[in-house]
Amino acid sequence: MVGKTKAATKAQQLRFTDLQIVGCIACRIEGLADDNRPEPADIHHITMGGRRLGHDYTIPLCPWHHRGVNVSPLPTSTVEMMRGPSLARSKRAFVARYGTEMQLLRMTNGHLARLRKAVA
C-alpha cells in the first residue's frame, strides 16, 4: 500500500516548483511540450514494493499521463491515440513507450540540472 511521505523540505519544495517548469516528461517525449511550452504537470511519486520512495523520487506528469484524466472534449480513445498511454490506465504500455519510472527520473533530473544551470 502506498503511504504518505514526510513533509517536503525546502529543497524538495523547490524541486516541485522546478518540476512544474519542466512540465510533463511524457509530453516532452511525445513532442507535445518543450522548454518554451511545458505541459502543466502533477507531481508523481515513484513507488517500489508498494511504498513511495520519497519526494526526491518524483517526476512531472500531466493529468492524462499521470492519472488518465481526459480534460479534452474528445473521446478518451482519441486522446490516448494522440497523447500516448497513461500510467494509471496502462502501466505496461506506458513503460513500453516512455521507459521505466526510474529512467524518466534520470531524464527529469537532467532537465532540472540544465534548468538550474541556466538560471545560475
Backbone torsions as a table, in degrees:
resi	resn	phi	psi	omega
1	MET	NA	136.0	179.1
2	VAL	-81.5	124.0	-179.9
3	GLY	-107.9	177.5	177.6
4	LYS	-75.7	149.9	174.7
5	THR	-99.2	170.2	178.2
6	LYS	-65.4	163.8	177.6
7	ALA	-58.9	142.5	-178.5
8	ALA	-70.3	140.0	174.1
9	THR	-74.8	172.3	177.4
10	LYS	-60.5	-39.7	178.8
11	ALA	-64.1	-39.1	178.9
12	GLN	-70.8	-36.2	175.3
13	GLN	-63.4	-38.8	175.7
14	LEU	-63.4	-39.5	176.6
15	ARG	-58.3	-45.9	-179.5
16	PHE	-59.9	-41.9	177.5
17	THR	-62.3	-45.4	179.9
18	ASP	-65.7	-34.2	176.7
19	LEU	-62.0	-35.8	176.9
20	GLN	-64.1	-36.1	178.7
21	ILE	-68.4	-39.9	177.9
22	VAL	-65.2	-43.0	-178.0
23	GLY	80.1	179.8	-174.0
24	CYS	-57.2	121.8	-178.1
25	ILE	-70.3	-33.6	178.1
26	ALA	-69.1	-39.0	177.1
27	CYS	-63.9	-35.0	176.3
28	ARG	-63.3	-43.6	179.3
29	ILE	-63.2	-39.0	179.6
30	GLU	-72.1	-13.9	-175.8
31	GLY	83.0	14.2	-179.8
32	LEU	-89.5	-7.9	-178.3
33	ALA	-152.0	158.2	175.6
34	ASP	-157.8	-169.3	-177.6
35	ASP	-60.3	-31.9	-178.1
36	ASN	-85.2	-19.2	179.5
37	ARG	-146.2	73.0	179.0
38	PRO	-70.6	147.9	176.9
39	GLU	-87.3	124.1	179.2
40	PRO	-51.1	141.3	-170.6
41	ALA	-134.2	150.1	166.2
42	ASP	-82.1	160.9	173.3
43	ILE	-96.5	113.7	179.9
44	HIS	-97.3	122.0	175.7
45	HIS	-87.6	124.6	179.3
46	ILE	-73.8	140.1	179.0
47	THR	-118.1	155.2	174.5
48	MET	-146.4	129.0	-178.8
49	GLY	62.0	30.8	178.4
50	GLY	79.9	7.9	-179.5
51	ARG	-126.2	143.2	174.4
52	ARG	-67.4	140.1	-179.7
53	LEU	-84.1	-11.8	178.0
54	GLY	118.7	173.3	-173.7
55	HIS	-68.8	-20.4	178.0
56	ASP	-78.7	-12.0	179.7
57	TYR	-107.3	65.6	-176.4
58	THR	-130.5	145.6	176.7
59	ILE	-131.6	152.2	178.8
60	PRO	-88.9	125.4	175.9
61	LEU	-133.7	136.5	177.2
62	CYS	-66.8	165.8	-179.6
63	PRO	-54.3	-35.9	178.5
64	TRP	-66.8	-54.4	-175.9
65	HIS	-68.7	-27.4	-179.5
66	HIS	-83.1	-58.0	-170.5
67	ARG	-114.0	-1.0	-178.6
68	GLY	72.9	25.2	-178.6
69	VAL	-85.6	118.8	178.9
70	ASN	-91.1	108.1	-179.0
71	VAL	-98.6	4.3	-179.9
72	SER	-98.8	165.2	176.7
73	PRO	-78.6	-4.9	-179.3
74	LEU	-76.2	154.4	175.5
75	PRO	-61.6	148.7	-178.2
76	THR	-56.2	-38.6	-179.9
77	SER	-63.1	-35.6	177.9
78	THR	-69.8	-42.0	178.9
79	VAL	-62.0	-42.4	179.5
80	GLU	-63.7	-38.6	178.6
81	MET	-66.6	-37.9	-177.3
82	MET	-80.6	-39.0	-172.1
83	ARG	-104.2	-14.0	-177.9
84	GLY	96.6	177.4	-176.1
85	PRO	-71.9	154.6	177.9
86	SER	-99.3	140.2	177.5
87	LEU	-58.5	-43.1	-177.3
88	ALA	-72.0	-34.3	-175.8
89	ARG	-84.0	-32.9	-178.4
90	SER	-158.1	84.1	-177.0
91	LYS	-59.1	-40.4	-178.8
92	ARG	-60.6	-47.0	178.6
93	ALA	-66.9	-37.9	178.5
94	PHE	-60.7	-49.3	-178.7
95	VAL	-65.1	-39.3	179.1
96	ALA	-62.0	-35.7	-176.8
97	ARG	-85.5	-40.5	-171.4
98	TYR	-110.6	-16.6	-175.0
99	GLY	104.0	174.3	-179.6
100	THR	-72.0	165.2	177.6
101	GLU	-61.5	-35.6	178.3
102	MET	-69.0	-35.3	174.8
103	GLN	-66.0	-41.3	178.3
104	LEU	-66.8	-32.9	176.4
105	LEU	-63.1	-45.6	178.2
106	ARG	-61.2	-42.1	178.2
107	MET	-63.8	-43.9	178.6
108	THR	-61.6	-46.3	179.9
109	ASN	-61.7	-32.8	175.0
110	GLY	-65.0	-42.6	176.4
111	HIS	-62.9	-41.7	179.6
112	LEU	-63.9	-40.7	179.5
113	ALA	-62.6	-43.4	178.3
114	ARG	-65.7	-39.3	178.6
115	LEU	-62.1	-47.9	-178.3
116	ARG	-67.3	-34.7	177.7
117	LYS	-67.3	-38.3	-179.0
118	ALA	-66.1	-32.1	-178.7
119	VAL	-93.9	-6.0	-179.8
120	ALA	-77.4	NA	NA
